[in-house]
Amino acid sequence: MSKKLYKTIRIATWTIGSLALLIFWLWFDYLRPTSGQIDATKSYGFNPMIWSRGAGDYSMANPRQTMYLSVLKNHLAAGMPAIEVERLLGQPDAHQAKAYYYLLSYDLNDSEYQYLAIQFDNQQKVLMYYRYTSTSALK
């Protein structure tokens, strides 16, 4: 191999490598979406498969928080049996005798857990549902 061809290949290799590092740096510092970029005020349609992936996701990027409004407006109703709620939303992340709690997000800075709380009456029918904030994880 001639010296000129070797030098050209070396320069091309260094150029491509440098360009790749620049793209990598730009992506991770400026272009990559972060958890703070999720617009929790925006509501996306409810998708049970994506909802189930949010179980135990203690991040601000939990997909459940973007579906929260859709669940409230279009899928939950007072008088709905608890078995239907479980069929729709899956097993709750925490529960009590007359309440289910589904984790929506956890804010590490404020140590706040956000839950979708669903309360039931004595016949195990939905009485009310709302967003619940707690400073400790519910069990």
A tleap script that builds the chain and sets N, CA, C and O, in Angstrom:
source leaprc.protein.ff14SB
mol = sequence {
  NMET SER LYS LYS LEU TYR LYS THR ILE ARG
  ILE ALA THR TRP THR ILE GLY SER LEU ALA
  LEU LEU ILE PHE TRP LEU TRP PHE ASP TYR
  LEU ARG PRO THR SER GLY GLN ILE ASP ALA
  THR LYS SER TYR GLY PHE ASN PRO MET ILE
  TRP SER ARG GLY ALA GLY ASP TYR SER MET
  ALA ASN PRO ARG GLN THR MET TYR LEU SER
  VAL LEU LYS ASN HIE LEU ALA ALA GLY MET
  PRO ALA ILE GLU VAL GLU ARG LEU LEU GLY
  GLN PRO ASP ALA HIE GLN ALA LYS ALA TYR
  TYR TYR LEU LEU SER TYR ASP LEU ASN ASP
  SER GLU TYR GLN TYR LEU ALA ILE GLN PHE
  ASP ASN GLN GLN LYS VAL LEU MET TYR TYR
  ARG TYR THR SER THR SER ALA LEU CLYS
}
set mol.1.N position { 0.861 -1.165 0.000 }
set mol.1.CA position { 0.000 0.000 0.000 }
set mol.1.C position { 0.910 1.231 0.000 }
set mol.1.O position { 1.922 1.287 0.699 }
set mol.2.N position { 0.515 2.200 -0.801 }
set mol.2.CA position { 1.343 3.400 -0.893 }
set mol.2.C position { 1.138 4.288 0.332 }
set mol.2.O position { 0.133 4.199 1.037 }
set mol.3.N position { 2.115 5.131 0.551 }
set mol.3.CA position { 2.056 6.038 1.699 }
set mol.3.C position { 0.903 7.027 1.575 }
set mol.3.O position { 0.285 7.380 2.579 }
set mol.4.N position { 0.609 7.473 0.369 }
set mol.4.CA position { -0.456 8.460 0.144 }
set mol.4.C position { -1.831 7.838 0.442 }
set mol.4.O position { -2.671 8.474 1.080 }
set mol.5.N position { -2.063 6.593 -0.021 }
set mol.5.CA position { -3.331 5.900 0.229 }
set mol.5.C position { -3.509 5.643 1.733 }
set mol.5.O position { -4.598 5.827 2.276 }
set mol.6.N position { -2.430 5.219 2.394 }
set mol.6.CA position { -2.473 4.981 3.832 }
set mol.6.C position { -2.835 6.258 4.587 }
set mol.6.O position { -3.647 6.231 5.513 }
set mol.7.N position { -2.230 7.373 4.188 }
set mol.7.CA position { -2.510 8.651 4.845 }
set mol.7.C position { -3.952 9.087 4.606 }
set mol.7.O position { -4.584 9.616 5.520 }
set mol.8.N position { -4.489 8.881 3.410 }
set mol.8.CA position { -5.875 9.227 3.087 }
set mol.8.C position { -6.849 8.389 3.927 }
set mol.8.O position { -7.829 8.912 4.459 }
set mol.9.N position { -6.570 7.092 4.036 }
set mol.9.CA position { -7.437 6.208 4.828 }
set mol.9.C position { -7.399 6.623 6.299 }
set mol.9.O position { -8.430 6.637 6.972 }
set mol.10.N position { -6.219 6.956 6.787 }
set mol.10.CA position { -6.083 7.392 8.170 }
set mol.10.C position { -6.858 8.681 8.450 }
set mol.10.O position { -7.527 8.798 9.477 }
set mol.11.N position { -6.767 9.639 7.541 }
set mol.11.CA position { -7.496 10.904 7.705 }
set mol.11.C position { -8.999 10.658 7.649 }
set mol.11.O position { -9.750 11.233 8.437 }
set mol.12.N position { -9.446 9.807 6.721 }
set mol.12.CA position { -10.879 9.495 6.616 }
set mol.12.C position { -11.372 8.808 7.887 }
set mol.12.O position { -12.462 9.112 8.370 }
set mol.13.N position { -10.584 7.890 8.427 }
set mol.13.CA position { -10.964 7.182 9.657 }
set mol.13.C position { -11.081 8.152 10.830 }
set mol.13.O position { -12.050 8.095 11.587 }
set mol.14.N position { -10.115 9.029 10.984 }
set mol.14.CA position { -10.159 10.014 12.059 }
set mol.14.C position { -11.330 10.980 11.881 }
set mol.14.O position { -11.960 11.377 12.861 }
set mol.15.N position { -11.618 11.351 10.666 }
set mol.15.CA position { -12.734 12.271 10.396 }
set mol.15.C position { -14.063 11.613 10.746 }
set mol.15.O position { -14.907 12.223 11.403 }
set mol.16.N position { -14.248 10.386 10.315 }
set mol.16.CA position { -15.499 9.665 10.602 }
set mol.16.C position { -15.645 9.439 12.109 }
set mol.16.O position { -16.732 9.616 12.661 }
set mol.17.N position { -14.560 9.052 12.771 }
set mol.17.CA position { -14.603 8.845 14.219 }
set mol.17.C position { -14.934 10.127 14.972 }
set mol.17.O position { -15.732 10.121 15.909 }
set mol.18.N position { -14.311 11.230 14.552 }
set mol.18.CA position { -14.583 12.524 15.194 }
set mol.18.C position { -16.019 12.959 14.976 }
set mol.18.O position { -16.661 13.479 15.888 }
set mol.19.N position { -16.525 12.748 13.768 }
set mol.19.CA position { -17.910 13.098 13.461 }
set mol.19.C position { -18.875 12.255 14.302 }
set mol.19.O position { -19.881 12.764 14.795 }
set mol.20.N position { -18.566 10.972 14.461 }
set mol.20.CA position { -19.413 10.096 15.287 }
set mol.20.C position { -19.419 10.561 16.740 }
set mol.20.O position { -20.469 10.577 17.382 }
set mol.21.N position { -18.257 10.938 17.256 }
set mol.21.CA position { -18.204 11.447 18.635 }
set mol.21.C position { -18.975 12.750 18.793 }
set mol.21.O position { -19.630 12.966 19.813 }
set mol.22.N position { -18.902 13.605 17.804 }
set mol.22.CA position { -19.648 14.862 17.843 }
set mol.22.C position { -21.155 14.598 17.854 }
set mol.22.O position { -21.888 15.207 18.633 }
set mol.23.N position { -21.609 13.700 17.000 }
set mol.23.CA position { -23.034 13.354 16.963 }
set mol.23.C position { -23.463 12.740 18.298 }
set mol.23.O position { -24.520 13.078 18.830 }
set mol.24.N position { -22.646 11.847 18.829 }
set mol.24.CA position { -22.928 11.221 20.116 }
set mol.24.C position { -23.062 12.271 21.207 }
set mol.24.O position { -24.010 12.227 21.991 }
set mol.25.N position { -22.139 13.204 21.270 }
set mol.25.CA position { -22.162 14.272 22.271 }
set mol.25.C position { -23.393 15.158 22.106 }
set mol.25.O position { -24.060 15.482 23.088 }
set mol.26.N position { -23.698 15.551 20.869 }
set mol.26.CA position { -24.877 16.389 20.631 }
set mol.26.C position { -26.152 15.675 21.053 }
set mol.26.O position { -27.034 16.277 21.666 }
set mol.27.N position { -26.248 14.393 20.726 }
set mol.27.CA position { -27.446 13.631 21.077 }
set mol.27.C position { -27.647 13.598 22.589 }
set mol.27.O position { -28.739 13.912 23.064 }
set mol.28.N position { -26.642 13.231 23.344 }
set mol.28.CA position { -26.802 13.065 24.777 }
set mol.28.C position { -26.857 14.371 25.551 }
set mol.28.O position { -27.377 14.398 26.666 }
set mol.29.N position { -26.338 15.442 24.995 }
set mol.29.CA position { -26.390 16.709 25.714 }
set mol.29.C position { -27.537 17.617 25.295 }
set mol.29.O position { -28.016 18.412 26.103 }
set mol.30.N position { -27.981 17.518 24.062 }
set mol.30.CA position { -28.966 18.489 23.576 }
set mol.30.C position { -30.211 17.892 22.945 }
set mol.30.O position { -31.281 18.492 23.041 }
set mol.31.N position { -30.116 16.752 22.313 }
set mol.31.CA position { -31.237 16.254 21.523 }
set mol.31.C position { -32.049 15.154 22.186 }
set mol.31.O position { -33.218 14.966 21.848 }
set mol.32.N position { -31.462 14.436 23.107 }
set mol.32.CA position { -32.159 13.314 23.749 }
set mol.32.C position { -33.298 13.829 24.611 }
set mol.32.O position { -33.095 14.742 25.412 }
set mol.33.N position { -34.500 13.262 24.468 }
set mol.33.CA position { -35.600 13.700 25.335 }
set mol.33.C position { -35.351 13.275 26.776 }
set mol.33.O position { -34.846 12.183 27.035 }
set mol.34.N position { -35.703 14.134 27.693 }
set mol.34.CA position { -35.545 13.821 29.109 }
set mol.34.C position { -36.923 13.654 29.734 }
set mol.34.O position { -37.941 13.978 29.123 }
set mol.35.N position { -36.938 13.150 30.942 }
set mol.35.CA position { -38.218 12.912 31.610 }
set mol.35.C position { -38.980 14.207 31.838 }
set mol.35.O position { -40.211 14.197 31.878 }
set mol.36.N position { -38.277 15.318 31.987 }
set mol.36.CA position { -38.943 16.590 32.204 }
set mol.36.C position { -39.656 17.113 30.972 }
set mol.36.O position { -40.438 18.059 31.063 }
set mol.37.N position { -39.398 16.509 29.821 }
set mol.37.CA position { -40.026 16.965 28.590 }
set mol.37.C position { -41.386 16.315 28.357 }
set mol.37.O position { -42.078 16.674 27.405 }
set mol.38.N position { -41.774 15.393 29.181 }
set mol.38.CA position { -43.094 14.800 29.047 }
set mol.38.C position { -44.108 15.809 29.542 }
set mol.38.O position { -44.001 16.316 30.659 }
set mol.39.N position { -45.069 16.093 28.726 }
set mol.39.CA position { -46.098 17.062 29.086 }
set mol.39.C position { -47.215 16.323 29.811 }
set mol.39.O position { -48.102 15.742 29.186 }
set mol.40.N position { -47.157 16.354 31.128 }
set mol.40.CA position { -48.137 15.623 31.929 }
set mol.40.C position { -49.527 16.230 31.815 }
set mol.40.O position { -50.510 15.581 32.170 }
set mol.41.N position { -49.630 17.478 31.320 }
set mol.41.CA position { -50.941 18.095 31.168 }
set mol.41.C position { -51.610 17.624 29.883 }
set mol.41.O position { -52.821 17.769 29.716 }
set mol.42.N position { -50.821 17.062 28.979 }
set mol.42.CA position { -51.367 16.545 27.726 }
set mol.42.C position { -51.910 15.153 27.968 }
set mol.42.O position { -51.297 14.352 28.674 }
set mol.43.N position { -53.033 14.872 27.396 }
set mol.43.CA position { -53.614 13.559 27.568 }
set mol.43.C position { -53.505 12.772 26.274 }
set mol.43.O position { -53.851 13.259 25.197 }
set mol.44.N position { -53.021 11.561 26.400 }
set mol.44.CA position { -52.938 10.668 25.263 }
set mol.44.C position { -53.953 9.563 25.487 }
set mol.44.O position { -54.329 9.283 26.625 }
set mol.45.N position { -54.392 8.944 24.426 }
set mol.45.CA position { -55.385 7.882 24.545 }
set mol.45.C position { -54.889 6.730 25.407 }
set mol.45.O position { -53.697 6.423 25.438 }
set mol.46.N position { -55.810 6.112 26.092 }
set mol.46.CA position { -55.486 4.991 26.968 }
set mol.46.C position { -55.124 3.764 26.143 }
set mol.46.O position { -55.839 3.401 25.210 }
set mol.47.N position { -54.019 3.134 26.490 }
set mol.47.CA position { -53.572 1.900 25.860 }
set mol.47.C position { -53.234 0.929 26.984 }
set mol.47.O position { -52.276 1.159 27.721 }
set mol.48.N position { -54.001 -0.158 27.132 }
set mol.48.CA position { -53.780 -1.068 28.264 }
set mol.48.C position { -52.391 -1.705 28.294 }
set mol.48.O position { -51.852 -1.956 29.371 }
set mol.49.N position { -51.809 -1.967 27.124 }
set mol.49.CA position { -50.478 -2.574 27.085 }
set mol.49.C position { -49.425 -1.607 27.623 }
set mol.49.O position { -48.549 -2.002 28.391 }
set mol.50.N position { -49.513 -0.344 27.219 }
set mol.50.CA position { -48.554 0.655 27.695 }
set mol.50.C position { -48.805 0.953 29.166 }
set mol.50.O position { -47.864 1.142 29.936 }
set mol.51.N position { -50.081 0.996 29.558 }
set mol.51.CA position { -50.427 1.226 30.970 }
set mol.51.C position { -49.781 0.158 31.852 }
set mol.51.O position { -49.218 0.476 32.899 }
set mol.52.N position { -49.857 -1.093 31.438 }
set mol.52.CA position { -49.317 -2.181 32.259 }
set mol.52.C position { -47.795 -2.091 32.386 }
set mol.52.O position { -47.237 -2.536 33.389 }
set mol.53.N position { -47.119 -1.523 31.389 }
set mol.53.CA position { -45.663 -1.358 31.477 }
set mol.53.C position { -45.265 -0.295 32.505 }
set mol.53.O position { -44.114 -0.249 32.938 }
set mol.54.N position { -46.209 0.551 32.890 }
set mol.54.CA position { -45.915 1.597 33.862 }
set mol.54.C position { -45.944 1.122 35.298 }
set mol.54.O position { -45.634 1.894 36.205 }
set mol.55.N position { -46.309 -0.128 35.531 }
set mol.55.CA position { -46.358 -0.656 36.897 }
set mol.55.C position { -44.958 -0.675 37.489 }
set mol.55.O position { -44.043 -1.265 36.914 }
set mol.56.N position { -44.791 -0.032 38.632 }
set mol.56.CA position { -43.498 -0.012 39.304 }
set mol.56.C position { -42.473 0.907 38.659 }
set mol.56.O position { -41.297 0.861 39.018 }
set mol.57.N position { -42.893 1.741 37.714 }
set mol.57.CA position { -41.972 2.684 37.061 }
set mol.57.C position { -41.919 3.958 37.894 }
set mol.57.O position { -42.802 4.811 37.795 }
set mol.58.N position { -40.881 4.081 38.712 }
set mol.58.CA position { -40.747 5.224 39.611 }
set mol.58.C position { -40.001 6.370 38.952 }
set mol.58.O position { -39.096 6.947 39.555 }
set mol.59.N position { -40.364 6.703 37.740 }
set mol.59.CA position { -39.699 7.811 37.046 }
set mol.59.C position { -40.742 8.838 36.632 }
set mol.59.O position { -41.943 8.570 36.630 }
set mol.60.N position { -40.254 10.014 36.284 }
set mol.60.CA position { -41.152 11.049 35.779 }
set mol.60.C position { -41.594 10.718 34.353 }
set mol.60.O position { -42.495 11.363 33.814 }
set mol.61.N position { -40.969 9.727 33.751 }
set mol.61.CA position { -41.309 9.334 32.378 }
set mol.61.C position { -42.310 8.186 32.357 }
set mol.61.O position { -42.502 7.563 31.313 }
set mol.62.N position { -42.945 7.895 33.474 }
set mol.62.CA position { -43.932 6.818 33.513 }
set mol.62.C position { -45.035 7.123 32.504 }
set mol.62.O position { -45.646 8.189 32.570 }
set mol.63.N position { -45.300 6.210 31.575 }
set mol.63.CA position { -46.299 6.480 30.542 }
set mol.63.C position { -47.724 6.632 31.088 }
set mol.63.O position { -48.598 7.159 30.400 }
set mol.64.N position { -47.953 6.180 32.300 }
set mol.64.CA position { -49.296 6.276 32.873 }
set mol.64.C position { -49.756 7.721 33.061 }
set mol.64.O position { -50.944 8.017 32.935 }
set mol.65.N position { -48.820 8.616 33.361 }
set mol.65.CA position { -49.242 9.982 33.643 }
set mol.65.C position { -49.788 10.679 32.398 }
set mol.65.O position { -50.580 11.613 32.519 }
set mol.66.N position { -49.382 10.244 31.210 }
set mol.66.CA position { -49.910 10.859 29.991 }
set mol.66.C position { -51.276 10.293 29.623 }
set mol.66.O position { -52.009 10.906 28.846 }
set mol.67.N position { -51.627 9.136 30.167 }
set mol.67.CA position { -52.924 8.515 29.883 }
set mol.67.C position { -53.944 8.762 30.987 }
set mol.67.O position { -55.106 8.375 30.863 }
set mol.68.N position { -53.517 9.393 32.047 }
set mol.68.CA position { -54.346 9.584 33.236 }
set mol.68.C position { -55.680 10.259 32.913 }
set mol.68.O position { -56.734 9.779 33.331 }
set mol.69.N position { -55.643 11.354 32.182 }
set mol.69.CA position { -56.883 12.070 31.871 }
set mol.69.C position { -57.814 11.252 30.990 }
set mol.69.O position { -59.032 11.294 31.167 }
set mol.70.N position { -57.256 10.516 30.051 }
set mol.70.CA position { -58.077 9.658 29.198 }
set mol.70.C position { -58.773 8.577 30.017 }
set mol.70.O position { -59.940 8.265 29.782 }
set mol.71.N position { -58.052 8.011 30.979 }
set mol.71.CA position { -58.648 6.990 31.854 }
set mol.71.C position { -59.811 7.597 32.633 }
set mol.71.O position { -60.881 6.996 32.722 }
set mol.72.N position { -59.603 8.789 33.197 }
set mol.72.CA position { -60.660 9.425 33.985 }
set mol.72.C position { -61.873 9.776 33.138 }
set mol.72.O position { -63.010 9.512 33.530 }
set mol.73.N position { -61.631 10.366 31.987 }
set mol.73.CA position { -62.745 10.863 31.163 }
set mol.73.C position { -63.484 9.764 30.419 }
set mol.73.O position { -64.704 9.833 30.268 }
set mol.74.N position { -62.760 8.745 29.950 }
set mol.74.CA position { -63.362 7.807 29.013 }
set mol.74.C position { -63.520 6.371 29.506 }
set mol.74.O position { -64.238 5.590 28.882 }
set mol.75.N position { -62.864 6.004 30.613 }
set mol.75.CA position { -62.863 4.590 30.976 }
set mol.75.C position { -63.372 4.283 32.381 }
set mol.75.O position { -63.863 3.181 32.627 }
set mol.76.N position { -63.265 5.224 33.297 }
set mol.76.CA position { -63.766 4.985 34.653 }
set mol.76.C position { -65.114 5.669 34.836 }
set mol.76.O position { -65.371 6.728 34.265 }
set mol.77.N position { -65.961 5.052 35.632 }
set mol.77.CA position { -67.266 5.643 35.930 }
set mol.77.C position { -67.696 5.211 37.324 }
set mol.77.O position { -67.381 4.108 37.771 }
set mol.78.N position { -68.404 6.078 37.989 }
set mol.78.CA position { -68.951 5.736 39.299 }
set mol.78.C position { -69.896 4.554 39.130 }
set mol.78.O position { -70.670 4.497 38.174 }
set mol.79.N position { -69.826 3.614 40.063 }
set mol.79.CA position { -70.670 2.433 40.010 }
set mol.79.C position { -70.041 1.256 39.278 }
set mol.79.O position { -70.620 0.170 39.245 }
set mol.80.N position { -68.881 1.451 38.699 }
set mol.80.CA position { -68.178 0.382 37.988 }
set mol.80.C position { -67.668 -0.644 39.001 }
set mol.80.O position { -67.085 -0.253 40.012 }
set mol.81.N position { -67.868 -1.937 38.765 }
set mol.81.CA position { -67.386 -2.954 39.713 }
set mol.81.C position { -65.857 -3.007 39.771 }
set mol.81.O position { -65.179 -2.713 38.787 }
set mol.82.N position { -65.331 -3.382 40.923 }
set mol.82.CA position { -63.878 -3.459 41.126 }
set mol.82.C position { -63.249 -4.449 40.149 }
set mol.82.O position { -62.125 -4.235 39.692 }
set mol.83.N position { -63.945 -5.507 39.830 }
set mol.83.CA position { -63.407 -6.514 38.903 }
set mol.83.C position { -63.201 -5.920 37.506 }
set mol.83.O position { -62.260 -6.284 36.800 }
set mol.84.N position { -64.093 -4.999 37.114 }
set mol.84.CA position { -63.944 -4.319 35.821 }
set mol.84.C position { -62.756 -3.371 35.837 }
set mol.84.O position { -62.043 -3.248 34.841 }
set mol.85.N position { -62.543 -2.705 36.955 }
set mol.85.CA position { -61.395 -1.810 37.091 }
set mol.85.C position { -60.106 -2.619 36.953 }
set mol.85.O position { -59.182 -2.204 36.254 }
set mol.86.N position { -60.046 -3.771 37.619 }
set mol.86.CA position { -58.864 -4.633 37.519 }
set mol.86.C position { -58.678 -5.159 36.107 }
set mol.86.O position { -57.548 -5.261 35.629 }
set mol.87.N position { -59.746 -5.488 35.447 }
set mol.87.CA position { -59.655 -5.974 34.074 }
set mol.87.C position { -59.124 -4.882 33.155 }
set mol.87.O position { -58.358 -5.161 32.232 }
set mol.88.N position { -59.527 -3.649 33.404 }
set mol.88.CA position { -59.107 -2.521 32.576 }
set mol.88.C position { -57.680 -2.071 32.882 }
set mol.88.O position { -56.873 -1.895 31.969 }
set mol.89.N position { -57.369 -1.884 34.167 }
set mol.89.CA position { -56.097 -1.285 34.571 }
set mol.89.C position { -55.071 -2.277 35.116 }
set mol.89.O position { -53.919 -1.910 35.345 }
set mol.90.N position { -55.473 -3.510 35.323 }
set mol.90.CA position { -54.563 -4.503 35.885 }
set mol.90.C position { -54.551 -4.439 37.405 }
set mol.90.O position { -55.334 -3.714 38.019 }
set mol.91.N position { -53.652 -5.207 37.996 }
set mol.91.CA position { -53.530 -5.229 39.449 }
set mol.91.C position { -53.030 -3.872 39.936 }
set mol.91.O position { -52.134 -3.294 39.321 }
set mol.92.N position { -53.587 -3.358 41.016 }
set mol.92.CA position { -53.112 -2.063 41.535 }
set mol.92.C position { -51.705 -2.187 42.114 }
set mol.92.O position { -51.290 -3.261 42.550 }
set mol.93.N position { -50.981 -1.069 42.110 }
set mol.93.CA position { -49.649 -1.046 42.704 }
set mol.93.C position { -49.735 -1.089 44.228 }
set mol.93.O position { -48.814 -1.556 44.899 }
set mol.94.N position { -50.838 -0.602 44.757 }
set mol.94.CA position { -51.095 -0.655 46.201 }
set mol.94.C position { -52.609 -0.729 46.374 }
set mol.94.O position { -53.364 -0.231 45.538 }
set mol.95.N position { -53.038 -1.345 47.450 }
set mol.95.CA position { -54.482 -1.404 47.691 }
set mol.95.C position { -54.771 -1.485 49.176 }
set mol.95.O position { -53.950 -1.922 49.983 }
set mol.96.N position { -55.965 -1.048 49.493 }
set mol.96.CA position { -56.498 -1.158 50.843 }
set mol.96.C position { -57.854 -1.836 50.703 }
set mol.96.O position { -58.236 -2.233 49.602 }
set mol.97.N position { -58.564 -1.970 51.778 }
set mol.97.CA position { -59.844 -2.677 51.736 }
set mol.97.C position { -60.813 -2.061 50.730 }
set mol.97.O position { -61.512 -2.784 50.020 }
set mol.98.N position { -60.859 -0.745 50.667 }
set mol.98.CA position { -61.825 -0.083 49.791 }
set mol.98.C position { -61.170 0.893 48.824 }
set mol.98.O position { -61.803 1.862 48.404 }
set mol.99.N position { -59.905 0.651 48.461 }
set mol.99.CA position { -59.221 1.579 47.551 }
set mol.99.C position { -58.110 0.883 46.780 }
set mol.99.O position { -57.407 0.023 47.312 }
set mol.100.N position { -57.966 1.270 45.518 }
set mol.100.CA position { -56.857 0.835 44.668 }
set mol.100.C position { -56.016 2.061 44.347 }
set mol.100.O position { -56.538 3.165 44.188 }
set mol.101.N position { -54.702 1.852 44.255 }
set mol.101.CA position { -53.791 2.934 43.907 }
set mol.101.C position { -52.890 2.481 42.758 }
set mol.101.O position { -52.217 1.455 42.854 }
set mol.102.N position { -52.883 3.250 41.681 }
set mol.102.CA position { -52.044 2.977 40.520 }
set mol.102.C position { -50.993 4.078 40.415 }
set mol.102.O position { -51.328 5.257 40.304 }
set mol.103.N position { -49.728 3.688 40.451 }
set mol.103.CA position { -48.627 4.641 40.407 }
set mol.103.C position { -48.617 5.390 39.078 }
set mol.103.O position { -48.660 4.773 38.013 }
set mol.104.N position { -48.561 6.722 39.141 }
set mol.104.CA position { -48.465 7.549 37.939 }
set mol.104.C position { -47.047 8.066 37.746 }
set mol.104.O position { -46.537 8.063 36.626 }
set mol.105.N position { -46.402 8.512 38.824 }
set mol.105.CA position { -45.022 8.995 38.719 }
set mol.105.C position { -44.433 9.191 40.109 }
set mol.105.O position { -45.136 9.170 41.119 }
set mol.106.N position { -43.128 9.381 40.123 }
set mol.106.CA position { -42.404 9.690 41.361 }
set mol.106.C position { -41.444 10.823 41.055 }
set mol.106.O position { -40.636 10.732 40.131 }
set mol.107.N position { -41.535 11.878 41.824 }
set mol.107.CA position { -40.644 13.020 41.668 }
set mol.107.C position { -39.540 12.912 42.711 }
set mol.107.O position { -39.780 13.102 43.904 }
set mol.108.N position { -38.342 12.610 42.259 }
set mol.108.CA position { -37.214 12.406 43.154 }
set mol.108.C position { -36.853 13.682 43.904 }
set mol.108.O position { -36.480 13.621 45.075 }
set mol.109.N position { -36.959 14.834 43.251 }
set mol.109.CA position { -36.593 16.101 43.888 }
set mol.109.C position { -37.491 16.436 45.074 }
set mol.109.O position { -37.012 16.900 46.109 }
set mol.110.N position { -38.783 16.203 44.924 }
set mol.110.CA position { -39.736 16.534 45.986 }
set mol.110.C position { -40.149 15.326 46.816 }
set mol.110.O position { -40.906 15.467 47.776 }
set mol.111.N position { -39.666 14.148 46.460 }
set mol.111.CA position { -40.064 12.892 47.110 }
set mol.111.C position { -41.581 12.755 47.144 }
set mol.111.O position { -42.165 12.458 48.186 }
set mol.112.N position { -42.204 12.972 46.005 }
set mol.112.CA position { -43.663 12.856 45.904 }
set mol.112.C position { -44.053 11.741 44.946 }
set mol.112.O position { -43.586 11.671 43.809 }
set mol.113.N position { -44.909 10.890 45.435 }
set mol.113.CA position { -45.480 9.823 44.626 }
set mol.113.C position { -46.845 10.301 44.148 }
set mol.113.O position { -47.638 10.806 44.943 }
set mol.114.N position { -47.122 10.147 42.864 }
set mol.114.CA position { -48.431 10.489 42.311 }
set mol.114.C position { -49.156 9.184 41.982 }
set mol.114.O position { -48.604 8.309 41.315 }
set mol.115.N position { -50.381 9.065 42.451 }
set mol.115.CA position { -51.178 7.861 42.227 }
set mol.115.C position { -52.535 8.222 41.642 }
set mol.115.O position { -53.058 9.313 41.871 }
set mol.116.N position { -53.087 7.291 40.890 }
set mol.116.CA position { -54.502 7.337 40.547 }
set mol.116.C position { -55.176 6.536 41.653 }
set mol.116.O position { -54.956 5.330 41.774 }
set mol.117.N position { -55.990 7.199 42.453 }
set mol.117.CA position { -56.680 6.543 43.568 }
set mol.117.C position { -58.117 6.270 43.158 }
set mol.117.O position { -58.800 7.146 42.628 }
set mol.118.N position { -58.566 5.064 43.403 }
set mol.118.CA position { -59.945 4.678 43.102 }
set mol.118.C position { -60.534 4.107 44.386 }
set mol.118.O position { -60.049 3.104 44.909 }
set mol.119.N position { -61.579 4.749 44.887 }
set mol.119.CA position { -62.221 4.286 46.125 }
set mol.119.C position { -63.520 3.561 45.794 }
set mol.119.O position { -64.239 3.917 44.861 }
set mol.120.N position { -63.793 2.536 46.590 }
set mol.120.CA position { -64.970 1.694 46.379 }
set mol.120.C position { -65.911 1.786 47.572 }
set mol.120.O position { -65.498 2.098 48.689 }
set mol.121.N position { -67.189 1.505 47.309 }
set mol.121.CA position { -68.170 1.462 48.393 }
set mol.121.C position { -68.215 0.036 48.971 }
set mol.121.O position { -67.364 -0.793 48.650 }
set mol.122.N position { -69.194 -0.238 49.808 }
set mol.122.CA position { -69.305 -1.558 50.451 }
set mol.122.C position { -69.599 -2.689 49.473 }
set mol.122.O position { -69.275 -3.843 49.754 }
set mol.123.N position { -70.204 -2.382 48.338 }
set mol.123.CA position { -70.509 -3.398 47.321 }
set mol.123.C position { -69.376 -3.537 46.298 }
set mol.123.O position { -69.563 -4.162 45.254 }
set mol.124.N position { -68.217 -2.968 46.585 }
set mol.124.CA position { -67.059 -2.989 45.701 }
set mol.124.C position { -67.342 -2.363 44.330 }
set mol.124.O position { -66.927 -2.876 43.291 }
set mol.125.N position { -68.063 -1.241 44.368 }
set mol.125.CA position { -68.321 -0.457 43.165 }
set mol.125.C position { -67.617 0.885 43.326 }
set mol.125.O position { -67.492 1.402 44.436 }
set mol.126.N position { -67.158 1.446 42.203 }
set mol.126.CA position { -66.400 2.697 42.248 }
set mol.126.C position { -67.250 3.802 42.851 }
set mol.126.O position { -68.361 4.077 42.397 }
set mol.127.N position { -66.713 4.415 43.866 }
set mol.127.CA position { -67.367 5.531 44.537 }
set mol.127.C position { -66.807 6.847 44.003 }
set mol.127.O position { -67.556 7.755 43.642 }
set mol.128.N position { -65.474 6.936 43.960 }
set mol.128.CA position { -64.803 8.130 43.430 }
set mol.128.C position { -63.402 7.759 42.975 }
set mol.128.O position { -62.854 6.733 43.379 }
set mol.129.N position { -62.825 8.615 42.121 }
set mol.129.CA position { -61.458 8.419 41.649 }
set mol.129.C position { -60.818 9.783 41.466 }
set mol.129.O position { -61.474 10.740 41.055 }
set mol.130.N position { -59.523 9.864 41.776 }
set mol.130.CA position { -58.836 11.146 41.782 }
set mol.130.C position { -57.326 10.915 41.787 }
set mol.130.O position { -56.861 9.787 41.951 }
set mol.131.N position { -56.569 11.996 41.607 }
set mol.131.CA position { -55.108 11.948 41.688 }
set mol.131.C position { -54.721 12.146 43.153 }
set mol.131.O position { -55.210 13.058 43.819 }
set mol.132.N position { -53.846 11.289 43.635 }
set mol.132.CA position { -53.446 11.310 45.045 }
set mol.132.C position { -51.929 11.487 45.132 }
set mol.132.O position { -51.182 10.791 44.444 }
set mol.133.N position { -51.479 12.403 45.964 }
set mol.133.CA position { -50.055 12.649 46.177 }
set mol.133.C position { -49.662 12.176 47.567 }
set mol.133.O position { -50.346 12.454 48.552 }
set mol.134.N position { -48.548 11.455 47.628 }
set mol.134.CA position { -48.064 10.940 48.907 }
set mol.134.C position { -46.559 11.167 48.993 }
set mol.134.O position { -45.866 11.177 47.976 }
set mol.135.N position { -46.062 11.348 50.206 }
set mol.135.CA position { -44.612 11.517 50.387 }
set mol.135.C position { -43.930 10.184 50.661 }
set mol.135.O position { -42.712 10.140 50.835 }
set mol.136.N position { -44.687 9.109 50.700 }
set mol.136.CA position { -44.095 7.784 50.861 }
set mol.136.C position { -44.826 6.804 49.942 }
set mol.136.O position { -45.985 7.012 49.583 }
set mol.137.N position { -44.137 5.754 49.579 }
set mol.137.CA position { -44.728 4.750 48.693 }
set mol.137.C position { -45.844 4.013 49.429 }
set mol.137.O position { -45.716 3.687 50.609 }
set mol.138.N position { -46.916 3.761 48.731 }
set mol.138.CA position { -48.033 3.022 49.315 }
set mol.138.C position { -47.812 1.531 49.110 }
set mol.138.O position { -47.211 1.110 48.122 }
set mol.139.N position { -48.295 0.759 50.034 }
set mol.139.CA position { -48.143 -0.698 49.924 }
set mol.139.C position { -49.478 -1.369 49.840 }
set mol.139.O position { -49.548 -2.594 49.743 }
savepdb mol mol.pdb
quit
